Amino acid sequence: MTNLAIIKNKFVFLTFSGILVIASVIAIWQFGLTPGIDFSGGVSWQLKFASVPDRAELQSFFPDGLITPQDDGDVMIRLKDITEKEKGEKLAELSKRFGAVEELQFKNIGPAVGNDLKNKAIWAFVLVLITISLYVAFAFRKVSQPVSSWKYGAITLVTLFHDALIPAGLFAVLGHLFNAEADTNFIVAILVVIGFSVHDKIVVFDRIRENLKIDGGARADFNQLVNKSVNQTLARSVNTSLTLVLTLLALYFLGPANLQYFILTILVGTVVGTYASIFVASPLLTLWK
């Protein structure tokens, strides 16, 4: 059976996580999350060209727009605003310059709607974290020695925030370098990461609870008991995460280009969440004792 000295070396693992969290906070503070049209309002215009034009040439038609090439000759153009008259003129100019142009999608979201969606997304994120933490505290209500049940919930809250913050920091860097936009897909990806991560943490915590019953609760050496519990669930955590990671890698490299940032967010969050379940949540539990 695997017997890694995880709790003995907890400060190494916690320091590594702390560095990632600080780097993520700095990235978000420095670059911010580039809001997508869903949150900021504006126009999303998807066009299909018979012959894909050079990005620089296309940018000259939309000097204030964000040009994102897609698959199979599709191009996504994001603008602050455009009237129906301007839209018709632009289509005529593009057809004259680059040949046949087909409009695949045109979406116009007002700033009020975008702001409402942003507020709802923030509330959804906060409520999910709080609800999950309260559920964990309730589920472990019969565990009072040597760590109170509410501490399980509090540590779950801290580690889930850790799991969401690091992918968000990465997304801030991608937004700065490659104009990756934080839209509703980004929020969904973060919520998926949280859902997967909490499942992994509950499995580890539940094994700790079972071993407390077997080894005598408060009379047991808590550090050794937690280390044993983590090692007992280590193979399960890694194997479960690995199957998801392999699937996400296939989707990232072979799937549609417009979902790559969505998939990358879940991929990074899955890896970070698995790491936190093994090397962050349980060590924090021993520290808080």
MIKOLKE-240594 format. One record per residue (C-alpha): residue number from 1; residue in one letter; x, y, z. Coordinates in Angstrom, 2 decimals. Each point is the difference from the previous one (the first is absolute). Layout:
% MIKOLKE-240594
@resi:NUM resn:A px:X py:Y pz:Z $
...
***
This chain:
% MIKOLKE-240594
@resi:1 resn:M px:0.00 py:0.00 pz:0.00 $
@resi:2 resn:T px:1.19 py:3.53 pz:-0.80 $
@resi:3 resn:N px:1.41 py:1.80 pz:3.01 $
@resi:4 resn:L px:1.07 py:3.49 pz:-0.97 $
@resi:5 resn:A px:0.99 py:2.38 pz:2.79 $
@resi:6 resn:I px:-2.52 py:2.63 pz:-1.06 $
@resi:7 resn:I px:-0.78 py:1.48 pz:3.41 $
@resi:8 resn:K px:3.67 py:0.02 pz:1.02 $
@resi:9 resn:N px:0.82 py:2.14 pz:-3.05 $
@resi:10 resn:K px:-3.18 py:2.06 pz:0.11 $
@resi:11 resn:F px:1.77 py:3.35 pz:0.14 $
@resi:12 resn:V px:1.71 py:-0.72 pz:-3.33 $
@resi:13 resn:F px:-3.35 py:-0.73 pz:-1.67 $
@resi:14 resn:L px:-1.77 py:2.92 pz:1.67 $
@resi:15 resn:T px:2.81 py:2.38 pz:-1.02 $
@resi:16 resn:F px:-0.31 py:-1.12 pz:-3.61 $
@resi:17 resn:S px:-3.75 py:0.60 pz:0.08 $
@resi:18 resn:G px:0.56 py:3.38 pz:1.66 $
@resi:19 resn:I px:2.35 py:1.05 pz:-2.81 $
@resi:20 resn:L px:-2.59 py:-0.97 pz:-2.63 $
@resi:21 resn:V px:-2.76 py:1.89 pz:1.84 $
@resi:22 resn:I px:2.14 py:3.14 pz:0.39 $
@resi:23 resn:A px:0.98 py:-0.16 pz:-3.69 $
@resi:24 resn:S px:-3.68 py:-0.35 pz:-0.96 $
@resi:25 resn:V px:-1.03 py:2.95 pz:2.17 $
@resi:26 resn:I px:2.75 py:2.15 pz:-1.53 $
@resi:27 resn:A px:-1.04 py:-1.02 pz:-3.53 $
@resi:28 resn:I px:-3.66 py:0.82 pz:0.65 $
@resi:29 resn:W px:0.90 py:3.29 pz:1.69 $
@resi:30 resn:Q px:2.47 py:0.97 pz:-2.73 $
@resi:31 resn:F px:-1.85 py:-1.15 pz:-3.13 $
@resi:32 resn:G px:-3.57 py:-0.56 pz:1.15 $
@resi:33 resn:L px:-2.39 py:-2.43 pz:-1.66 $
@resi:34 resn:T px:-0.90 py:1.14 pz:-3.51 $
@resi:35 resn:P px:-3.83 py:0.00 pz:0.05 $
@resi:36 resn:G px:-1.74 py:-1.70 pz:-2.89 $
@resi:37 resn:I px:-2.98 py:1.41 pz:-1.82 $
@resi:38 resn:D px:-2.29 py:-1.89 pz:2.39 $
@resi:39 resn:F px:1.12 py:2.25 pz:2.85 $
@resi:40 resn:S px:1.15 py:3.24 pz:-1.63 $
@resi:41 resn:G px:-2.63 py:0.32 pz:-2.72 $
@resi:42 resn:G px:0.70 py:0.52 pz:-3.68 $
@resi:43 resn:V px:-0.19 py:-1.91 pz:-3.26 $
@resi:44 resn:S px:1.21 py:-3.50 pz:-0.83 $
@resi:45 resn:W px:0.08 py:-0.58 pz:-3.76 $
@resi:46 resn:Q px:1.01 py:-3.35 pz:-1.49 $
@resi:47 resn:L px:0.79 py:-0.05 pz:-3.72 $
@resi:48 resn:K px:1.08 py:-2.74 pz:-2.38 $
@resi:49 resn:F px:2.32 py:0.89 pz:-2.87 $
@resi:50 resn:A px:0.51 py:-2.05 pz:-3.13 $
@resi:51 resn:S px:3.67 py:0.96 pz:0.27 $
@resi:52 resn:V px:1.16 py:1.01 pz:3.46 $
@resi:53 resn:P px:1.47 py:3.53 pz:-0.13 $
@resi:54 resn:D px:3.17 py:1.05 pz:1.73 $
@resi:55 resn:R px:-0.70 py:1.03 pz:3.57 $
@resi:56 resn:A px:1.79 py:3.34 pz:-0.42 $
@resi:57 resn:E px:-2.11 py:0.84 pz:-3.09 $
@resi:58 resn:L px:-3.19 py:-0.94 pz:1.82 $
@resi:59 resn:Q px:1.04 py:2.11 pz:2.98 $
@resi:60 resn:S px:0.16 py:3.06 pz:-2.29 $
@resi:61 resn:F px:-3.74 py:-0.39 pz:-0.59 $
@resi:62 resn:F px:-0.66 py:-0.18 pz:3.73 $
@resi:63 resn:P px:2.70 py:2.16 pz:1.66 $
@resi:64 resn:D px:-1.74 py:-0.13 pz:3.41 $
@resi:65 resn:G px:-1.09 py:-3.63 pz:-0.26 $
@resi:66 resn:L px:1.45 py:-3.24 pz:1.34 $
@resi:67 resn:I px:0.65 py:-2.51 pz:-2.81 $
@resi:68 resn:T px:0.13 py:-3.69 pz:0.94 $
@resi:69 resn:P px:0.48 py:-2.59 pz:-2.79 $
@resi:70 resn:Q px:-2.04 py:-3.18 pz:0.51 $
@resi:71 resn:D px:-0.12 py:-3.36 pz:-1.79 $
@resi:72 resn:D px:-0.80 py:-0.56 pz:-3.71 $
@resi:73 resn:G px:0.36 py:3.62 pz:-1.10 $
@resi:74 resn:D px:-2.25 py:1.44 pz:2.72 $
@resi:75 resn:V px:0.97 py:3.29 pz:1.65 $
@resi:76 resn:M px:-1.46 py:1.39 pz:3.23 $
@resi:77 resn:I px:-0.11 py:3.79 pz:0.18 $
@resi:78 resn:R px:-0.83 py:1.78 pz:3.26 $
@resi:79 resn:L px:-0.98 py:3.66 pz:-0.12 $
@resi:80 resn:K px:-1.26 py:2.56 pz:2.49 $
@resi:81 resn:D px:-2.97 py:0.85 pz:-2.21 $
@resi:82 resn:I px:-1.12 py:0.07 pz:-3.63 $
@resi:83 resn:T px:-3.24 py:1.16 pz:-1.64 $
@resi:84 resn:E px:-1.93 py:-1.97 pz:-2.60 $
@resi:85 resn:K px:1.07 py:2.51 pz:-2.66 $
@resi:86 resn:E px:3.68 py:-0.33 pz:0.94 $
@resi:87 resn:K px:-0.37 py:-3.76 pz:0.07 $
@resi:88 resn:G px:-1.33 py:-0.07 pz:-3.57 $
@resi:89 resn:E px:2.76 py:2.31 pz:-1.20 $
@resi:90 resn:K px:2.70 py:-2.11 pz:1.64 $
@resi:91 resn:L px:-1.38 py:-3.21 pz:-1.55 $
@resi:92 resn:A px:-0.01 py:1.61 pz:-3.44 $
@resi:93 resn:E px:3.58 py:1.23 pz:0.43 $
@resi:94 resn:L px:1.19 py:-3.39 pz:1.24 $
@resi:95 resn:S px:-1.69 py:-1.84 pz:-2.89 $
@resi:96 resn:K px:1.54 py:2.39 pz:-2.50 $
@resi:97 resn:R px:3.47 py:-0.37 pz:1.50 $
@resi:98 resn:F px:0.17 py:-3.67 pz:1.03 $
@resi:99 resn:G px:-2.70 py:-1.75 pz:-2.00 $
@resi:100 resn:A px:-3.07 py:-1.80 pz:1.30 $
@resi:101 resn:V px:-0.79 py:0.63 pz:3.67 $
@resi:102 resn:E px:-2.65 py:-1.87 pz:1.97 $
@resi:103 resn:E px:-1.41 py:1.30 pz:3.28 $
@resi:104 resn:L px:-0.21 py:-2.90 pz:2.46 $
@resi:105 resn:Q px:-0.97 py:1.86 pz:3.14 $
@resi:106 resn:F px:-0.67 py:3.54 pz:1.16 $
@resi:107 resn:K px:-0.55 py:0.63 pz:3.69 $
@resi:108 resn:N px:-0.54 py:3.40 pz:1.57 $
@resi:109 resn:I px:-0.06 py:0.28 pz:3.82 $
@resi:110 resn:G px:-0.73 py:3.29 pz:1.72 $
@resi:111 resn:P px:2.20 py:1.21 pz:2.89 $
@resi:112 resn:A px:-2.87 py:-0.31 pz:2.51 $
@resi:113 resn:V px:-0.56 py:-3.67 pz:-0.89 $
@resi:114 resn:G px:3.74 py:-0.66 pz:0.13 $
@resi:115 resn:N px:0.31 py:1.59 pz:3.44 $
@resi:116 resn:D px:-2.96 py:-2.03 pz:1.28 $
@resi:117 resn:L px:1.61 py:-3.23 pz:-1.24 $
@resi:118 resn:K px:3.30 py:0.94 pz:1.65 $
@resi:119 resn:N px:-1.68 py:0.60 pz:3.36 $
@resi:120 resn:K px:-1.90 py:-3.28 pz:-0.22 $
@resi:121 resn:A px:3.23 py:-1.85 pz:-0.87 $
@resi:122 resn:I px:1.80 py:1.45 pz:3.03 $
@resi:123 resn:W px:-2.90 py:-0.91 pz:2.29 $
@resi:124 resn:A px:-0.13 py:-3.51 pz:-1.45 $
@resi:125 resn:F px:3.70 py:-0.48 pz:0.73 $
@resi:126 resn:V px:-0.28 py:1.31 pz:3.59 $
@resi:127 resn:L px:-3.17 py:-1.95 pz:0.83 $
@resi:128 resn:V px:1.44 py:-3.25 pz:-1.39 $
@resi:129 resn:L px:3.09 py:0.33 pz:2.21 $
@resi:130 resn:I px:-2.00 py:0.82 pz:3.13 $
@resi:131 resn:T px:-2.63 py:-2.70 pz:-0.59 $
@resi:132 resn:I px:2.60 py:-2.71 pz:-0.60 $
@resi:133 resn:S px:1.91 py:1.01 pz:3.14 $
@resi:134 resn:L px:-3.17 py:-0.10 pz:2.12 $
@resi:135 resn:Y px:-0.88 py:-3.40 pz:-1.42 $
@resi:136 resn:V px:3.45 py:-1.41 pz:0.86 $
@resi:137 resn:A px:-0.26 py:1.41 pz:3.53 $
@resi:138 resn:F px:-3.44 py:-1.62 pz:0.36 $
@resi:139 resn:A px:1.13 py:-3.32 pz:-1.48 $
@resi:140 resn:F px:2.84 py:-0.22 pz:2.53 $
@resi:141 resn:R px:-2.13 py:1.19 pz:2.94 $
@resi:142 resn:K px:0.65 py:-3.23 pz:1.97 $
@resi:143 resn:V px:3.75 py:0.58 pz:-0.20 $
@resi:144 resn:S px:0.99 py:2.23 pz:2.92 $
@resi:145 resn:Q px:3.33 py:-1.42 pz:1.16 $
@resi:146 resn:P px:2.70 py:1.01 pz:-0.47 $
@resi:147 resn:V px:-1.22 py:2.46 pz:-2.70 $
@resi:148 resn:S px:-3.46 py:1.59 pz:0.06 $
@resi:149 resn:S px:-2.29 py:-0.68 pz:-2.95 $
@resi:150 resn:W px:-0.27 py:3.68 pz:-0.97 $
@resi:151 resn:K px:3.76 py:0.04 pz:-0.64 $
@resi:152 resn:Y px:-0.46 py:-2.61 pz:-2.72 $
@resi:153 resn:G px:-2.46 py:2.38 pz:-1.67 $
@resi:154 resn:A px:2.29 py:3.02 pz:0.46 $
@resi:155 resn:I px:3.01 py:-1.81 pz:-1.47 $
@resi:156 resn:T px:-2.15 py:-1.14 pz:-2.92 $
@resi:157 resn:L px:-0.95 py:3.65 pz:-0.62 $
@resi:158 resn:V px:3.66 py:1.10 pz:0.07 $
@resi:159 resn:T px:1.22 py:-2.76 pz:-2.30 $
@resi:160 resn:L px:-2.84 py:0.44 pz:-2.51 $
@resi:161 resn:F px:0.80 py:3.70 pz:-0.19 $
@resi:162 resn:H px:3.63 py:-1.05 pz:-0.57 $
@resi:163 resn:D px:-1.11 py:-2.36 pz:-2.80 $
@resi:164 resn:A px:-2.02 py:2.75 pz:-1.72 $
@resi:165 resn:L px:2.51 py:2.83 pz:0.50 $
@resi:166 resn:I px:2.96 py:-1.65 pz:-1.75 $
@resi:167 resn:P px:-1.86 py:-0.68 pz:-3.30 $
@resi:168 resn:A px:-1.39 py:3.55 pz:0.21 $
@resi:169 resn:G px:3.55 py:1.33 pz:0.34 $
@resi:170 resn:L px:1.05 py:-2.00 pz:-3.05 $
@resi:171 resn:F px:-3.00 py:1.38 pz:-1.89 $
@resi:172 resn:A px:1.07 py:3.55 pz:0.89 $
@resi:173 resn:V px:3.40 py:-0.68 pz:-1.58 $
@resi:174 resn:L px:-1.63 py:-1.56 pz:-3.09 $
@resi:175 resn:G px:-2.26 py:3.02 pz:-0.28 $
@resi:176 resn:H px:3.01 py:2.31 pz:0.09 $
@resi:177 resn:L px:2.04 py:-2.02 pz:-2.50 $
@resi:178 resn:F px:-2.63 py:-1.50 pz:-2.31 $
@resi:179 resn:N px:-3.19 py:2.01 pz:0.69 $
@resi:180 resn:A px:-1.72 py:-2.95 pz:1.68 $
@resi:181 resn:E px:-3.36 py:1.25 pz:1.25 $
@resi:182 resn:A px:-1.67 py:-0.99 pz:3.26 $
@resi:183 resn:D px:-3.59 py:-0.72 pz:-1.03 $
@resi:184 resn:T px:-2.75 py:-2.35 pz:1.16 $
@resi:185 resn:N px:2.06 py:-2.97 pz:-1.22 $
@resi:186 resn:F px:2.76 py:1.06 pz:2.41 $
@resi:187 resn:I px:-2.46 py:0.10 pz:2.92 $
@resi:188 resn:V px:-1.36 py:-3.43 pz:-0.94 $
@resi:189 resn:A px:3.55 py:-1.37 pz:-0.17 $
@resi:190 resn:I px:0.80 py:1.34 pz:3.49 $
@resi:191 resn:L px:-3.19 py:-1.52 pz:1.42 $
@resi:192 resn:V px:0.86 py:-3.34 pz:-1.62 $
@resi:193 resn:V px:3.44 py:0.15 pz:1.63 $
@resi:194 resn:I px:-1.55 py:0.72 pz:3.40 $
@resi:195 resn:G px:-2.46 py:-2.89 pz:-0.38 $
@resi:196 resn:F px:2.74 py:-2.45 pz:-0.90 $
@resi:197 resn:S px:2.39 py:1.26 pz:2.69 $
@resi:198 resn:V px:-2.48 py:-0.22 pz:2.87 $
@resi:199 resn:H px:-0.78 py:-3.60 pz:-0.89 $
@resi:200 resn:D px:3.67 py:-0.89 pz:0.30 $
@resi:201 resn:K px:0.39 py:1.80 pz:3.33 $
@resi:202 resn:I px:-3.08 py:-1.67 pz:1.52 $
@resi:203 resn:V px:1.46 py:-3.42 pz:-0.84 $
@resi:204 resn:V px:3.22 py:0.84 pz:1.87 $
@resi:205 resn:F px:-1.84 py:1.53 pz:2.96 $
@resi:206 resn:D px:-2.35 py:-2.96 pz:0.17 $
@resi:207 resn:R px:2.94 py:-2.40 pz:0.24 $
@resi:208 resn:I px:1.40 py:2.11 pz:2.85 $
@resi:209 resn:R px:-3.38 py:-0.25 pz:1.74 $
@resi:210 resn:E px:-0.09 py:-3.77 pz:-0.41 $
@resi:211 resn:N px:3.55 py:-0.40 pz:1.32 $
@resi:212 resn:L px:-0.84 py:2.17 pz:3.02 $
@resi:213 resn:K px:-2.71 py:-2.51 pz:0.90 $
@resi:214 resn:I px:2.36 py:-2.93 pz:-0.44 $
@resi:215 resn:D px:3.05 py:1.48 pz:1.75 $
@resi:216 resn:G px:-1.73 py:1.57 pz:2.97 $
@resi:217 resn:G px:-0.63 py:3.60 pz:-0.97 $
@resi:218 resn:A px:1.70 py:2.44 pz:2.38 $
@resi:219 resn:R px:2.35 py:-2.73 pz:1.32 $
@resi:220 resn:A px:1.54 py:-0.59 pz:-3.42 $
@resi:221 resn:D px:3.02 py:1.84 pz:-1.41 $
@resi:222 resn:F px:-1.92 py:2.36 pz:-2.27 $
@resi:223 resn:N px:2.91 py:0.83 pz:-2.34 $
@resi:224 resn:Q px:0.75 py:-3.66 pz:-0.65 $
@resi:225 resn:L px:-3.69 py:-0.79 pz:-0.41 $
@resi:226 resn:V px:-0.48 py:2.76 pz:-2.59 $
@resi:227 resn:N px:3.15 py:-1.03 pz:-1.86 $
@resi:228 resn:K px:-1.25 py:-3.60 pz:-0.11 $
@resi:229 resn:S px:-3.43 py:1.14 pz:-1.22 $
@resi:230 resn:V px:1.45 py:2.10 pz:-2.81 $
@resi:231 resn:N px:2.24 py:-2.87 pz:-1.12 $
@resi:232 resn:Q px:-2.98 py:-2.37 pz:0.01 $
@resi:233 resn:T px:-1.95 py:2.26 pz:-2.36 $
@resi:234 resn:L px:3.00 py:1.14 pz:-2.07 $
@resi:235 resn:A px:-0.34 py:-2.56 pz:-2.79 $
@resi:236 resn:R px:-3.73 py:0.67 pz:-0.31 $
@resi:237 resn:S px:0.51 py:3.78 pz:-0.20 $
@resi:238 resn:V px:2.78 py:-0.20 pz:-2.58 $
@resi:239 resn:N px:-1.71 py:-2.61 pz:-2.19 $
@resi:240 resn:T px:-3.34 py:1.83 pz:-0.02 $
@resi:241 resn:S px:1.66 py:3.30 pz:-0.87 $
@resi:242 resn:L px:2.23 py:-1.61 pz:-2.62 $
@resi:243 resn:T px:-2.96 py:-1.37 pz:-1.96 $
@resi:244 resn:L px:-1.52 py:3.49 pz:-0.11 $
@resi:245 resn:V px:3.33 py:1.64 pz:-0.88 $
@resi:246 resn:L px:0.55 py:-2.37 pz:-2.95 $
@resi:247 resn:T px:-3.51 py:0.74 pz:-1.28 $
@resi:248 resn:L px:0.52 py:3.74 pz:0.33 $
@resi:249 resn:L px:3.36 py:-0.18 pz:-1.78 $
@resi:250 resn:A px:-1.65 py:-1.77 pz:-2.93 $
@resi:251 resn:L px:-2.73 py:2.65 pz:-0.11 $
@resi:252 resn:Y px:2.55 py:2.82 pz:0.25 $
@resi:253 resn:F px:2.14 py:-1.18 pz:-2.91 $
@resi:254 resn:L px:-2.72 py:-1.54 pz:-2.19 $
@resi:255 resn:G px:-3.12 py:1.94 pz:1.01 $
@resi:256 resn:P px:-1.38 py:3.29 pz:-1.37 $
@resi:257 resn:A px:2.27 py:3.04 pz:0.36 $
@resi:258 resn:N px:-2.73 py:2.16 pz:1.54 $
@resi:259 resn:L px:-0.15 py:-2.35 pz:3.03 $
@resi:260 resn:Q px:3.75 py:-0.27 pz:0.62 $
@resi:261 resn:Y px:0.12 py:2.58 pz:2.81 $
@resi:262 resn:F px:-3.07 py:-1.59 pz:1.61 $
@resi:263 resn:I px:1.66 py:-3.44 pz:-0.08 $
@resi:264 resn:L px:3.36 py:1.40 pz:1.14 $
@resi:265 resn:T px:-1.65 py:1.59 pz:3.06 $
@resi:266 resn:I px:-1.56 py:-3.32 pz:1.03 $
@resi:267 resn:L px:3.27 py:-1.83 pz:-0.71 $
@resi:268 resn:V px:2.11 py:2.30 pz:2.18 $
@resi:269 resn:G px:-2.69 py:0.08 pz:2.69 $
@resi:270 resn:T px:-0.16 py:-3.80 pz:0.08 $
@resi:271 resn:V px:3.76 py:-0.33 pz:0.49 $
@resi:272 resn:V px:0.04 py:2.75 pz:2.65 $
@resi:273 resn:G px:-3.04 py:-1.46 pz:1.77 $
@resi:274 resn:T px:1.54 py:-3.46 pz:0.16 $
@resi:275 resn:Y px:3.22 py:1.45 pz:1.38 $
@resi:276 resn:A px:-1.95 py:1.97 pz:2.61 $
@resi:277 resn:S px:-1.99 py:-3.05 pz:1.09 $
@resi:278 resn:I px:3.18 py:-1.95 pz:0.70 $
@resi:279 resn:F px:2.58 py:2.60 pz:1.01 $
@resi:280 resn:V px:-2.00 py:3.00 pz:1.31 $
@resi:281 resn:A px:-3.34 py:-0.95 pz:1.58 $
@resi:282 resn:S px:1.26 py:-2.73 pz:2.34 $
@resi:283 resn:P px:3.17 py:1.86 pz:1.09 $
@resi:284 resn:L px:-2.18 py:3.01 pz:0.84 $
@resi:285 resn:L px:-2.17 py:-2.29 pz:2.09 $
@resi:286 resn:T px:3.01 py:-1.09 pz:2.07 $
@resi:287 resn:L px:1.19 py:3.60 pz:0.40 $
@resi:288 resn:W px:-3.40 py:1.18 pz:1.21 $
@resi:289 resn:K px:-0.14 py:-2.78 pz:2.58 $
***
